[in-house]
Amino acid sequence: MNPNKALWEKGDFTEIAATMRESGEAVVKSLGIKTPMRVLDLGCGDGTTAVPLARLGADVVGIDIARNLVDAGNKRAAAAGLKRLTFQEGDACNLQGVGDHSFDLTLSVFGAMFAPKPFDVAREMVRVTKPGGRIVMGNWIPNDSTSFVSMLLKISSSFMPPPPEGFVSPMTWGVESHIVERFGQAGVPKENISMVRDTFYFTSPKSPVDMIESFRRFYGPTMNAYEAAEKNGKVEELHKQLLELAKEHNKRTDGGTSIPATFLRVAVNRQ
Ligand SMILES: C[S@@+](CC[C@H](N)C(=O)[O-])C[C@H]1O[C@@H](n2cnc3c(N)ncnc32)[C@H](O)[C@@H]1O
């Protein structure tokens, strides 16, 4: 089994995605969607951005490596009566079956950054985007204390055994020089790439404690960290660090959760 696929099928990202809907919609609203536009949402999960894209009238294909999320996305599309939105299984490293120059916009919000071969991912995103089209990515920023998920992943990985040799951290997609190098190899000059810091919110009527419980039960990278910590008697320490993180970042005072998380928003003009 492909370990990248196994990681994301292990949990149930729909449980985390439920806290991301408002920001997903906000990102989509800022994209200037006009009909008829063909959009690829890569690493789409169950449609946090794909569903609002389709609601704005775009023709949307969501591609994700996790079968369970593709199924969940197709159910959401059917329930919402969105006939021009389809979800299918695929790997951002190799979008076989997807034609060259198929999309006006290729979007990937915290999705393609998790694929293991970043140079292949950049090449594939450029290949399937039409000349004159756009690629937009949302990527977590490494070692940024305002980037909640980045911090959560950092804590989680500190309880894990070292990754296999050759492993490229997904967080490198939050570093300007890597982005320029990857798209550069795919033929995009530096001046066609822009990057700004933006904020995503994780919101829930439930408490930050419940939020961490959801990550523990449903988010593959955190599930793996708890399993590793259990083996060497460090679960309590991991849990304590994650709870502190969530409480420290939470902006709500009514028992609910609203955690802002800085991310790098990358826009590529594909010529
Ligand atoms: C953090 S979730 C984000 C999901 C969605 N974009 C959202 O905002 O709700 C990361 C997603 O990337 C997907 N993913 C990871 N590696 C992938 C790959 N190689 N190809 C396609 N999707 C991938 C996962 O299955 C998961 O759905």
The ligand as an ORCA input file, in Angstrom:
! r2SCAN-3c Opt
* xyz 0 1
  C      -5.226     18.444      5.199
  S      -6.250     17.576      4.088
  C      -6.997     18.924      3.179
  C      -8.249     18.514      2.445
  C      -9.021     19.654      1.767
  N      -8.235     20.370      0.789
  C      -9.612     20.592      2.774
  O      -9.165     21.756      2.822
  O     -10.520     20.182      3.509
  C      -5.056     16.930      2.945
  C      -5.670     16.187      1.793
  O      -4.666     15.891      0.817
  C      -4.907     14.592      0.332
  N      -3.658     14.078     -0.236
  C      -2.533     13.741      0.424
  N      -1.607     13.286     -0.448
  C      -2.160     13.341     -1.681
  C      -1.715     13.000     -2.988
  N      -0.513     12.483     -3.204
  N      -2.552     13.197     -4.031
  C      -3.803     13.684     -3.828
  N      -4.296     13.997     -2.611
  C      -3.488     13.848     -1.559
  C      -5.392     13.841      1.556
  O      -6.042     12.646      1.247
  C      -6.299     14.864      2.213
  O      -7.602     14.813      1.728
*
